[in-house]
Amino acid sequence: MGQGPSASLARGPSLGCGCLGSAMAPSPPPPPASTAGTEQDPGDSPQGGTPGPPPAAHRCSRFALSSAVCVLCGRADVNPDTFGRIFDQIWFWVHEFCLIFANISFDERPTEEGTVGLDLSVLAHTVKRANQKQCCVCGERGAAITCAESGCARSFHLPCAKDGQCITQFFGEHRSFCFEHRLRQTAVTAPAKGTTCAICQGAVGNIASYHTLACPVCKHAWFHRGCIQQQALNDGMACFRCPVCQDNALFHIEMSIIGIQIPDRTPAREDNRAYGLLQRHRRCDAVVCFYHGGRELAEEEGPWQLILCSSCGAESTHRQCSHSSIRMNMWDCDRCAGLGTGKRQ
């Protein structure tokens, strides 16, 4: 993803990049650690059950065999989607993504010291420096990730990024930005009243924000950050696209720039596109549903089988409810057909 930023993005002062939108006013500082990130997306994990970072005194200022936590973030978490792989060295272990966003290079080949080759002097210097910095989200020391904005001294722990509305970019130079300087979507209008997430069908915020994102191409597909992030993790780079207009090129670029991780791997499910869309939307959207079981139920085949809109994949209908032949496999919803009928074309 070495392509430049989309023109629909902007961030705080001193952007210094002419291909981005006009700079926006700085965001207010995030709330105290006890309330940070309270705007919950349905796709986000509950924060109440996630333990906070250990006290600064427990963070590793030196490498010790007894260390049961990552030497950079101080967490023992092993979720590969959040932290990447775990590198088990002789005297310590460290998360892959913590290394990447602390700008520490490593050699994939195993060595006598552990699963990857690391310059221990560089790592030790980074740990020492991080122990002198407070996380701008939780307030604890040991923050090894620094905002890439020139002149900004804010640092944060990788697992604190979401709570503090900070972002990390999983491409190019792997830059990170604090809540004030993260890039924002600007070339989208506010969603219409009652707009729902194109993935989970839950309500979205009334403006574009950290938690509420929009497709930069069709501009009427809205989704929660947590939902689109999970879709990216499921689909992988080859299949990730806007769930409504199906664009993948510009959609990839903008989602990556605003901090969505799109792994370079094959989809996490078979028949990924059709299966994924059906799992996200299983109800009949015809004006009148004739099925005796109601809109939420369907049969595997026949007149009461649910089929997706062939254009957007965001709506579906029972075959019989759209007066269509059982043998026909193409259907456009009212919005895509532009006819106000919802019939097959």
C-alpha positions as CSV (number, residue, x, y, z in Angstrom):
1,M,0.0,0.0,0.0
2,G,2.6,2.5,-1.0
3,Q,0.0,4.8,-2.7
4,G,-0.6,8.3,-1.5
5,P,-3.4,9.4,0.8
6,S,-6.9,10.0,-0.5
7,A,-8.1,13.5,-1.1
8,S,-11.0,13.0,1.3
9,L,-8.7,12.9,4.3
10,A,-7.4,15.6,6.6
11,R,-5.8,15.8,10.0
12,G,-4.8,18.4,12.5
13,P,-2.4,21.3,12.0
14,S,1.0,21.0,10.3
15,L,-0.2,18.4,7.9
16,G,2.3,19.4,5.2
17,C,0.8,17.1,2.5
18,G,-0.9,18.9,-0.4
19,C,-2.8,15.9,-1.5
20,L,-4.9,15.8,1.6
21,G,-8.0,17.8,2.4
22,S,-7.8,21.1,4.3
23,A,-6.6,20.8,7.9
24,M,-9.3,20.5,10.5
25,A,-9.3,22.0,14.0
26,P,-7.6,19.8,16.6
27,S,-9.8,17.4,18.3
28,P,-10.3,17.9,22.0
29,P,-8.1,15.7,24.3
30,P,-9.6,12.3,25.0
31,P,-11.5,11.8,28.3
32,P,-9.6,10.5,31.3
33,A,-8.6,6.9,31.2
34,S,-11.6,5.8,33.2
35,T,-14.0,7.0,30.5
36,A,-11.9,7.0,27.3
37,G,-13.4,5.2,24.4
38,T,-16.9,5.0,25.8
39,E,-18.4,5.5,22.3
40,Q,-18.7,1.7,21.7
41,D,-19.1,0.3,18.2
42,P,-21.1,-3.0,18.0
43,G,-18.0,-4.4,16.3
44,D,-15.6,-3.3,19.1
45,S,-14.7,-5.5,21.9
46,P,-16.1,-4.5,25.3
47,Q,-13.5,-2.5,27.2
48,G,-14.8,-3.4,30.6
49,G,-13.2,-6.9,30.6
50,T,-9.8,-5.8,29.3
51,P,-7.2,-5.3,32.0
52,G,-5.4,-2.0,31.9
53,P,-1.6,-1.6,31.4
54,P,0.4,-2.7,34.5
55,P,1.9,0.1,36.7
56,A,5.0,1.8,35.4
57,A,7.1,0.0,38.0
58,H,6.2,-3.3,36.5
59,R,7.2,-2.4,32.9
60,C,10.5,-3.9,31.8
61,S,13.4,-1.5,32.1
62,R,15.7,-4.5,31.6
63,F,15.2,-8.0,30.2
64,A,14.4,-10.6,32.8
65,L,13.5,-14.3,32.5
66,S,10.5,-13.8,34.8
67,S,8.9,-11.2,32.4
68,A,5.5,-12.6,31.5
69,V,4.6,-9.5,29.4
70,C,5.7,-7.8,26.3
71,V,8.8,-5.7,27.0
72,L,7.3,-2.8,25.0
73,C,3.7,-2.5,25.9
74,G,3.7,-4.4,29.2
75,R,0.7,-6.6,28.2
76,A,0.5,-10.4,28.3
77,D,-2.2,-10.4,25.6
78,V,-1.8,-12.8,22.7
79,N,-4.5,-11.7,20.3
80,P,-2.8,-11.9,16.8
81,D,-5.2,-9.4,15.3
82,T,-4.2,-6.7,17.8
83,F,-0.6,-7.6,18.6
84,G,0.6,-9.8,15.7
85,R,2.9,-12.6,16.4
86,I,4.7,-13.2,19.7
87,F,8.5,-13.4,19.4
88,D,9.8,-15.5,22.2
89,Q,13.4,-14.6,23.0
90,I,15.6,-16.2,25.6
91,W,15.2,-13.5,28.2
92,F,12.0,-11.9,27.2
93,W,9.2,-11.8,24.7
94,V,7.7,-9.1,22.6
95,H,4.8,-8.5,20.3
96,E,5.4,-8.2,16.5
97,F,3.3,-5.0,16.1
98,C,4.8,-3.4,19.1
99,L,8.2,-3.8,17.5
100,I,6.9,-2.5,14.1
101,F,5.3,0.7,15.5
102,A,8.2,1.4,17.8
103,N,10.3,1.4,14.6
104,I,12.4,-1.5,15.6
105,S,13.5,-3.7,12.7
106,F,13.9,-7.5,13.1
107,D,15.2,-10.4,11.1
108,E,12.7,-13.2,10.4
109,R,15.4,-15.9,10.7
110,P,15.6,-17.5,14.1
111,T,18.8,-17.0,16.1
112,E,20.3,-18.5,19.2
113,E,18.6,-15.7,21.2
114,G,15.1,-16.5,20.0
115,T,12.5,-16.7,17.2
116,V,13.7,-13.6,15.4
117,G,16.9,-11.6,15.1
118,L,16.8,-8.4,17.1
119,D,19.4,-5.7,17.8
120,L,19.2,-5.9,21.6
121,S,20.9,-2.6,22.1
122,V,18.3,-0.8,20.0
123,L,15.5,-2.6,21.9
124,A,17.0,-1.8,25.3
125,H,17.4,1.9,24.3
126,T,13.7,2.0,23.2
127,V,12.5,0.4,26.4
128,K,14.5,2.8,28.5
129,R,13.2,5.8,26.5
130,A,9.6,4.5,26.7
131,N,9.8,4.2,30.5
132,Q,10.4,7.9,30.6
133,K,7.3,8.7,28.6
134,Q,3.7,8.7,29.8
135,C,0.9,7.3,27.6
136,C,-1.4,10.1,26.4
137,V,-4.3,7.7,26.9
138,C,-3.9,5.7,30.1
139,G,-1.3,8.0,31.8
140,E,1.1,5.1,32.6
141,R,4.7,5.1,31.6
142,G,6.3,2.7,29.0
143,A,4.7,4.2,25.9
144,A,6.9,3.2,23.0
145,I,4.8,4.4,20.1
146,T,5.2,8.1,19.2
147,C,2.9,10.3,17.1
148,A,4.5,10.9,13.7
149,E,3.3,14.5,13.5
150,S,6.3,16.9,13.5
151,G,6.6,18.6,16.9
152,C,4.1,16.3,18.7
153,A,5.5,14.7,21.8
154,R,2.6,12.4,22.5
155,S,3.3,8.7,22.9
156,F,1.0,5.7,23.6
157,H,0.9,2.0,24.1
158,L,-0.3,-0.1,21.2
159,P,-3.3,-1.6,23.1
160,C,-4.3,1.9,24.2
161,A,-4.6,3.3,20.7
162,K,-8.3,2.5,20.2
163,D,-9.4,3.8,23.6
164,G,-7.5,7.1,22.9
165,Q,-8.7,7.3,19.3
166,C,-5.2,7.1,18.0
167,I,-4.3,5.2,14.8
168,T,-1.5,3.1,13.5
169,Q,-0.9,2.6,9.7
170,F,-0.1,-0.9,8.6
171,F,1.7,0.0,5.4
172,G,4.7,2.1,4.2
173,E,6.6,3.6,7.1
174,H,4.1,2.3,9.6
175,R,3.4,5.7,11.1
176,S,1.2,6.3,14.1
177,F,-0.8,9.4,15.1
178,C,-2.3,10.6,18.3
179,F,-6.0,11.6,18.7
180,E,-5.2,15.2,17.6
181,H,-3.2,14.5,14.5
182,R,-4.9,11.3,13.1
183,L,-6.2,11.7,9.6
184,R,-10.0,12.3,9.3
185,Q,-12.5,11.8,6.6
186,T,-13.7,15.1,5.3
187,A,-15.1,14.6,1.8
188,V,-18.3,12.9,3.1
189,T,-21.5,14.5,4.2
190,A,-23.3,13.7,7.4
191,P,-25.3,10.4,7.2
192,A,-29.1,10.8,6.8
193,K,-31.2,10.4,9.9
194,G,-31.7,6.7,10.7
195,T,-28.6,5.5,8.7
196,T,-27.4,2.2,9.8
197,C,-24.1,0.3,9.6
198,A,-23.9,-1.5,6.2
199,I,-22.4,-4.5,8.1
200,C,-24.2,-5.0,11.4
201,Q,-27.3,-2.9,10.6
202,G,-26.9,-1.0,13.9
203,A,-27.2,2.8,14.2
204,V,-24.2,4.9,13.3
205,G,-23.2,8.3,14.6
206,N,-24.6,11.5,13.1
207,I,-21.2,12.7,11.7
208,A,-18.0,11.1,10.4
209,S,-15.8,10.4,13.4
210,Y,-13.2,7.9,14.7
211,H,-15.9,5.4,15.3
212,T,-18.1,6.2,12.3
213,L,-16.6,5.8,8.8
214,A,-17.9,6.1,5.3
215,C,-16.9,4.7,1.9
216,P,-15.0,7.5,0.0
217,V,-16.3,6.2,-3.3
218,C,-20.1,5.8,-3.0
219,K,-20.3,8.0,0.1
220,H,-23.5,6.5,1.3
221,A,-22.1,3.4,2.8
222,W,-21.6,4.0,6.5
223,F,-20.1,1.5,9.1
224,H,-18.6,1.3,12.5
225,R,-14.8,1.2,12.7
226,G,-15.0,-2.0,14.6
227,C,-17.2,-3.6,12.0
228,I,-15.2,-2.6,9.0
229,Q,-12.0,-3.6,10.8
230,Q,-13.4,-7.1,11.5
231,Q,-14.4,-7.4,7.8
232,A,-10.9,-6.5,6.7
233,L,-9.4,-9.1,9.0
234,N,-11.9,-11.7,7.6
235,D,-11.5,-10.8,4.0
236,G,-7.8,-10.1,3.7
237,M,-6.3,-7.8,1.1
238,A,-7.5,-9.8,-1.9
239,C,-11.2,-9.6,-1.1
240,F,-11.6,-6.5,1.2
241,R,-14.0,-4.0,-0.4
242,C,-16.8,-1.6,0.3
243,P,-19.8,-3.7,1.5
244,V,-22.1,-1.6,-0.6
245,C,-20.5,-0.4,-3.9
246,Q,-17.9,-3.1,-3.9
247,D,-15.0,-0.7,-4.8
248,N,-11.7,-2.1,-3.6
249,A,-8.9,0.2,-5.0
250,L,-9.7,3.6,-3.5
251,F,-11.5,2.0,-0.6
252,H,-8.3,0.1,0.3
253,I,-6.2,3.2,0.3
254,E,-8.5,5.4,2.5
255,M,-9.2,2.6,5.0
256,S,-5.5,1.9,5.4
257,I,-4.7,5.6,5.9
258,I,-7.2,6.0,8.6
259,G,-5.9,3.0,10.5
260,I,-7.8,0.0,9.3
261,Q,-5.5,-3.1,9.3
262,I,-5.9,-5.1,6.0
263,P,-3.8,-8.3,6.3
264,D,-2.1,-9.6,3.3
265,R,-3.6,-13.1,3.5
266,T,-6.4,-15.2,2.0
267,P,-10.0,-14.9,3.3
268,A,-10.8,-16.5,6.6
269,R,-13.8,-18.3,5.1
270,E,-14.8,-20.2,2.0
271,D,-16.9,-18.5,-0.6
272,N,-16.0,-15.4,1.2
273,R,-18.0,-12.8,-0.6
274,A,-21.4,-14.5,-0.9
275,Y,-21.2,-16.1,2.5
276,G,-20.0,-12.9,4.2
277,L,-22.8,-10.8,2.7
278,L,-25.5,-13.3,3.6
279,Q,-24.2,-13.5,7.1
280,R,-24.4,-9.7,7.5
281,H,-27.9,-9.4,5.9
282,R,-30.5,-12.1,6.3
283,R,-33.9,-10.5,6.0
284,C,-36.4,-9.8,3.2
285,D,-36.4,-6.2,2.2
286,A,-39.3,-6.4,-0.2
287,V,-42.0,-3.7,0.3
288,V,-44.4,-6.6,1.2
289,C,-43.1,-9.9,2.5
290,F,-45.4,-12.9,1.8
291,Y,-43.5,-15.6,3.6
292,H,-45.4,-17.1,6.4
293,G,-42.3,-17.2,8.6
294,G,-41.7,-13.5,8.3
295,R,-38.9,-11.4,7.0
296,E,-36.2,-12.8,9.2
297,L,-36.6,-16.4,8.0
298,A,-35.9,-18.1,4.7
299,E,-35.5,-21.6,3.1
300,E,-32.4,-23.0,1.6
301,E,-33.9,-23.1,-1.9
302,G,-37.1,-22.5,-3.8
303,P,-39.4,-19.5,-3.8
304,W,-38.6,-18.6,-0.2
305,Q,-34.8,-18.5,-0.6
306,L,-33.1,-15.2,0.2
307,I,-31.0,-13.7,-2.5
308,L,-28.8,-10.6,-2.3
309,C,-28.9,-7.5,-4.5
310,S,-26.4,-8.3,-7.2
311,S,-25.2,-4.6,-7.3
312,C,-24.7,-3.6,-3.7
313,G,-25.1,-6.8,-1.6
314,A,-26.7,-4.7,1.2
315,E,-30.3,-5.8,0.7
316,S,-32.0,-9.1,0.1
317,T,-35.4,-10.5,-0.8
318,H,-37.3,-13.8,-0.9
319,R,-37.6,-14.8,-4.6
320,Q,-41.3,-15.0,-4.4
321,C,-41.6,-11.6,-2.7
322,S,-40.0,-9.9,-5.7
323,H,-42.2,-11.8,-8.1
324,S,-39.2,-13.4,-9.7
325,S,-38.6,-16.8,-11.4
326,I,-36.9,-19.4,-9.3
327,R,-34.5,-20.0,-12.1
328,M,-33.3,-16.4,-12.2
329,N,-30.3,-15.5,-10.1
330,M,-29.9,-11.7,-10.6
331,W,-31.8,-9.1,-8.6
332,D,-31.3,-5.4,-7.9
333,C,-32.8,-3.7,-4.9
334,D,-34.9,-0.5,-5.4
335,R,-32.0,1.8,-4.8
336,C,-29.7,0.1,-7.3
337,A,-32.4,-0.6,-9.9
338,G,-33.6,3.1,-9.7
339,L,-37.1,2.0,-10.6
340,G,-38.8,1.9,-7.3
341,T,-39.9,-1.7,-7.9
342,G,-37.3,-3.9,-6.5
343,K,-38.0,-6.5,-9.2
344,R,-35.4,-8.5,-11.1
345,Q,-34.0,-7.0,-14.2
